[in-house]
């Protein structure tokens, strides 16, 4: 299975994070015999498409000249045991592609072991939500005009060739889709992209990294092209507001009425706001709040599926032992605090409930609590 290190080779991870990560684009040509193109191929792509129950108008999109094609033009109503559903028609999709359309398969990050493994590695490395899309088009076809993305991009060319054009400008830390209420977003993006600075001809096994906000567009060169794009979206400052609200409301000071702005020249209100601001600053700097952020980041990397049927999961039960628990660093502390309030708890149930905490961390915390007498096996 490919890892991020494999994806970057021969660039070292240290060089990538120092020189390119969130800084500038990086093109990594395929080495002879490189395994990167093995991420996917035409037979496996067709096999995915043939799993008709996976696809609908949201997960299989058809785009032509920067415009999405309406689902009713490529989908048909299919009768299933659960009732009628709208699904893409292979015949209609391929006809539209013959007319110059491109196909995008979304949410494919878990559909093959190779895609899932690389998605998980990217998610853990960047503490980010990671998705994967597949793009299929024919020579001379451009699905999207010049634009930038709200996330980092790792594109892996797996079949055919595609030319990416990179422009001089980069939008500064964008978090929202450009406004198109007047229908002129494409025109504004074209004007904002700057001069063309690099053309990258992607061949099978090539990798292209684009930092968030980098202006670019792409065009299939000749024949059929297939590439995988991994979108990497870490948390940013906006997440603090929701987490701070939940934490702050545990302090009575944040539940008090605000003083009237017309009272004594607003001095009481300003003093109250200054006090609340200082409390927020102290809260944001606390180790407990850092644990909250760590838990939010860990939630972005789902655990890999691990069904072992027909084997039946064994349960290991614990109860409070009466002694003080040892210090627990990181998010596992939350799980231990919860376990100590329960009359009896199964380790396996904790692993299932606290799925945002690495299983190894939970097991280690339970073992430490058992050695300290805070928990006992029952």
C-alpha positions in Angstrom: 0.0 0.0 0.0 1.2 3.5 -0.8 2.0 5.9 2.0 2.6 9.6 1.9 6.4 8.9 2.0 5.9 6.7 -1.1 3.9 9.4 -2.8 6.6 12.0 -2.2 9.6 9.9 -3.1 12.3 10.7 -4.1 11.4 14.0 -2.2 11.9 13.4 1.5 9.1 14.3 3.9 11.4 16.7 5.7 12.1 18.5 2.4 8.4 18.6 1.5 7.3 20.1 4.8 10.2 22.6 4.8 10.0 23.8 1.2 6.6 23.0 -0.2 3.9 22.3 2.4 1.4 25.2 2.2 4.1 27.2 0.3 4.3 26.3 -3.4 3.5 23.6 -5.9 5.5 20.5 -6.4 5.6 18.1 -9.4 7.2 14.7 -8.8 7.7 12.8 -12.1 7.3 9.0 -11.9 10.5 7.0 -11.5 11.0 3.9 -13.6 9.0 1.1 -12.2 7.3 3.4 -9.7 4.3 1.9 -8.0 2.3 5.2 -7.8 0.4 4.5 -11.0 -0.7 1.2 -9.4 -3.1 3.1 -7.2 -5.7 2.5 -9.8 -6.1 1.4 -13.5 -8.8 1.2 -16.1 -10.0 -2.3 -15.2 -10.4 -1.4 -11.5 -12.0 2.0 -12.5 -14.5 0.2 -14.7 -15.2 -2.3 -11.9 -16.0 0.6 -9.5 -18.4 2.1 -12.1 -20.1 -1.3 -12.5 -21.1 -1.3 -8.9 -24.2 0.7 -9.8 -25.6 0.8 -6.2 -22.7 3.0 -5.2 -23.5 5.9 -7.5 -26.1 8.6 -7.7 -26.2 12.2 -8.9 -24.2 13.4 -5.9 -21.3 10.8 -6.1 -21.1 10.6 -9.9 -21.1 13.9 -11.7 -20.8 14.8 -15.3 -19.2 18.2 -16.2 -18.8 19.9 -19.6 -17.0 23.2 -20.2 -17.0 24.1 -16.5 -20.7 23.5 -16.2 -22.3 20.5 -14.4 -24.8 18.5 -16.5 -28.2 18.1 -14.9 -28.8 14.7 -13.4 -31.9 14.1 -15.5 -29.6 14.1 -18.6 -27.5 11.2 -17.5 -29.5 9.4 -14.7 -32.5 7.1 -14.9 -35.0 5.9 -12.4 -34.1 2.4 -11.2 -36.5 0.2 -9.3 -34.9 -1.4 -6.2 -36.2 -3.4 -3.3 -36.2 -0.1 -1.3 -38.1 1.7 -4.0 -37.3 3.8 -7.1 -33.9 5.5 -7.0 -32.2 7.8 -9.5 -28.9 6.3 -10.8 -26.5 7.1 -13.6 -27.1 5.3 -16.8 -23.8 3.9 -18.2 -25.0 4.4 -21.8 -26.0 8.0 -21.2 -22.8 8.8 -19.3 -20.6 7.3 -22.0 -22.5 9.1 -24.7 -22.0 12.4 -22.9 -18.3 11.7 -22.6 -18.1 11.0 -26.3 -19.5 14.5 -26.7 -16.7 16.0 -24.6 -17.9 15.7 -21.0 -15.8 14.6 -18.1 -16.9 12.2 -15.3 -16.0 12.8 -11.6 -16.5 10.0 -9.0 -16.7 11.5 -5.5 -16.2 10.0 -2.1 -14.0 7.1 -3.3 -11.5 7.2 -0.5 -12.7 4.0 1.1 -13.6 2.0 -2.0 -10.3 0.2 -2.4 -7.7 -0.8 0.1 -5.0 1.3 -1.7 -7.2 4.4 -1.7 -8.2 3.9 1.9 -4.6 3.4 3.1 -3.3 6.5 1.4 -6.2 8.6 2.6 -5.7 7.5 6.2 -1.9 8.3 6.1 -2.6 11.7 4.6 -5.2 12.4 7.3 -3.0 11.4 10.2 0.0 13.3 8.8 -1.8 16.6 8.2 -4.4 16.2 11.0 -7.0 16.7 8.3 -10.2 15.6 6.7 -9.2 13.8 3.4 -11.4 12.9 0.5 -10.6 11.3 -2.8 -12.2 11.9 -6.2 -11.5 10.2 -9.6 -11.5 12.3 -12.8 -11.9 10.7 -16.2 -11.8 12.7 -19.4 -10.7 12.5 -23.0 -8.1 14.5 -25.0 -8.9 18.2 -25.5 -11.5 18.2 -22.7 -11.3 20.7 -19.9 -13.9 20.1 -17.1 -13.1 23.2 -15.1 -11.8 26.7 -15.9 -9.0 28.4 -13.9 -9.8 28.2 -10.2 -8.4 27.6 -6.8 -9.3 25.0 -4.2 -10.2 25.4 -0.5 -7.8 22.6 0.4 -4.4 21.2 -0.4 -4.4 18.9 -3.5 -2.4 15.8 -4.2 -3.1 14.6 -7.7 -1.9 11.2 -8.9 -2.0 10.5 -12.6 -2.8 6.8 -13.1 -3.7 6.4 -16.8 -3.2 8.6 -19.8 -1.8 12.1 -19.7 -3.0 15.5 -18.6 -1.5 19.0 -18.7 -1.9 21.2 -15.6 -1.4 24.9 -16.0 -0.2 26.8 -12.9 -0.6 30.5 -12.5 1.4 33.1 -10.6 -1.2 34.1 -8.1 -2.5 32.3 -5.0 -5.6 33.2 -3.0 -4.7 33.8 0.7 -6.1 31.0 2.9 -9.5 30.8 1.2 -12.4 29.3 3.3 -15.4 29.9 1.1 -16.4 29.2 -2.5 -16.2 32.3 -4.7 -19.5 34.2 -4.9 -21.3 33.6 -8.3 -24.6 35.4 -7.5 -24.1 37.6 -10.6 -22.8 34.8 -12.8 -19.4 36.4 -13.2 -17.3 34.2 -10.9 -15.5 32.5 -13.8 -14.6 35.9 -15.3 -13.2 37.2 -11.9 -11.2 34.0 -11.4 -9.7 34.3 -14.8 -8.7 37.9 -14.1 -7.2 37.1 -10.7 -5.1 34.1 -11.7 -2.1 36.1 -12.9 0.3 35.0 -15.6 0.9 31.4 -16.6 4.1 30.3 -14.8 4.3 26.5 -15.4 2.8 23.8 -17.5 3.1 20.3 -16.0 2.4 17.3 -18.3 1.3 14.6 -16.0 2.1 11.0 -17.0 1.2 7.8 -15.3 2.8 7.7 -11.9 3.4 11.4 -11.7 2.3 13.3 -8.6 1.4 17.0 -8.3 1.0 18.9 -5.0 -0.9 22.2 -5.0 -1.3 24.3 -1.8 -4.6 25.7 -0.9 -5.5 28.7 -3.0 -3.2 28.0 -5.9 -4.7 29.1 -9.2 -4.7 26.3 -11.8 -6.6 24.5 -14.5 -6.1 21.2 -16.4 -6.6 19.7 -19.8 -6.5 16.0 -20.9 -3.7 15.9 -23.5 -4.7 13.1 -25.8 -6.6 9.8 -25.5 -8.2 9.0 -22.2 -7.0 10.4 -18.9 -7.6 9.1 -15.4 -6.3 10.7 -12.2 -7.0 10.6 -8.5 -7.2 13.8 -6.5 -6.8 13.7 -2.7 -8.2 16.8 -1.0 -6.5 17.6 2.4 -8.4 20.0 4.7 -7.0 20.6 8.2 -8.9 22.5 10.8 -8.4 26.2 11.0 -9.3 29.0 13.5 -13.1 28.9 12.9 -13.3 25.6 14.8 -12.3 27.4 17.9 -15.5 29.3 18.2 -17.7 26.3 18.6 -15.3 24.6 21.0 -14.8 27.7 23.0 -18.6 28.3 23.3 -19.1 24.8 24.8 -16.2 25.2 27.2 -16.9 28.8 28.2 -20.5 28.2 29.2 -19.3 26.0 32.0 -18.0 29.2 33.6 -20.9 31.2 35.3 -19.3 34.4 34.1 -20.3 33.7 30.6 -23.9 33.0 31.6 -24.4 36.4 33.2 -26.3 39.2 31.5 -24.1 41.8 29.7 -24.2 45.2 31.3 -26.2 47.9 29.5 -24.1 50.0 27.0 -25.6 53.2 28.3 -24.7 52.5 32.0 -22.1 54.9 33.4 -20.6 55.7 30.0 -20.4 51.9 29.2 -17.5 51.5 31.7 -19.2 48.5 33.5 -19.8 46.8 30.1 -16.2 47.4 28.9 -14.9 46.0 32.2 -17.1 42.9 31.9 -16.0 42.3 28.3 -12.4 42.7 29.3 -12.9 40.1 32.0 -14.6 37.7 29.6 -11.8 38.2 27.0 -9.2 37.4 29.6 -11.1 34.2 30.6 -11.4 33.2 27.0 -7.6 33.7 26.5 -6.9 31.6 29.6 -9.3 28.9 28.4 -7.7 28.8 24.9 -4.2 28.4 26.4 -5.2 25.6 28.8 -4.0 22.0 28.4 -7.6 20.9 28.6 -8.6 23.0 25.6 -5.6 21.7 23.7 -6.9 18.2 24.3 -10.3 19.3 22.8 -8.5 20.5 19.7 -6.6 17.2 19.5 -9.8 15.3 19.8 -11.4 17.3 17.0 -8.4 16.6 14.8 -8.4 12.9 15.6 -12.1 12.7 14.7 -11.0 13.6 11.1 -9.3 10.2 10.7 -11.8 7.4 10.9 -10.6 4.1 12.1 -10.0 1.5 9.4 -12.8 -1.1 9.2 -11.9 -4.3 10.9 -14.7 -6.8 10.7 -13.5 -10.3 11.8 -16.8 -12.2 11.4 -17.8 -14.9 12.2 -15.4 -14.4 15.1 -17.3 -12.9 18.1 -15.7 -10.0 19.9 -14.7 -10.9 23.4 -15.5 -8.3 26.1 -13.2 -7.2 28.9 -15.1 -5.5 31.8 -13.7 -3.0 34.3 -15.2 -1.3 37.4 -13.9 1.6 39.5 -11.2 0.4 41.9 -11.4 3.2 44.4 -7.9 4.6 43.9 -6.9 7.8 42.1 -6.1 7.4 38.5 -2.6 8.2 37.2 -2.2 11.3 35.0 -3.3 10.7 31.4 -2.1 13.0 28.6 -4.2 13.8 25.6 -7.7 12.8 24.6 -7.6 9.4 26.4 -8.0 11.4 29.6 -11.6 12.1 28.6 -12.4 8.4 28.2 -10.8 7.5 31.6 -12.7 10.2 33.4 -15.9 8.8 31.9 -15.0 5.2 32.7 -14.5 6.1 36.4 -18.1 7.4 36.6 -19.6 4.1 35.4 -20.4 1.1 37.6 -19.0 -1.2 34.9 -17.5 -0.7 31.5 -16.2 -2.9 28.7 -12.9 -1.9 27.1 -14.3 -2.9 23.7 -17.3 -0.6 24.2 -15.0 2.3 25.1 -13.0 1.7 21.9 -16.3 1.8 20.0 -17.7 4.9 21.7 -14.4 6.9 21.8 -13.6 6.1 18.1 -11.8 9.4 17.8 -9.1 8.2 20.2 -6.4 5.8 18.9 -7.2 2.3 20.2 -3.6 1.9 21.4 -3.9 5.1 23.5 -7.1 3.9 25.2 -5.7 0.4 26.0 -2.6 2.0 27.5 -4.6 4.4 29.6 -6.8 1.5 30.9 -3.8 -0.6 31.7 -2.2 2.3 33.6 -5.4 2.9 35.6 -5.6 -0.8 36.4 -2.0 -0.8 37.7 -2.8 2.2 39.9 -5.9 0.6 41.3 -8.3 3.2 39.8 -9.9 0.4 37.7 -10.2 -3.3 38.4 -11.1 -6.1 36.0 -14.4 -7.8 36.8 
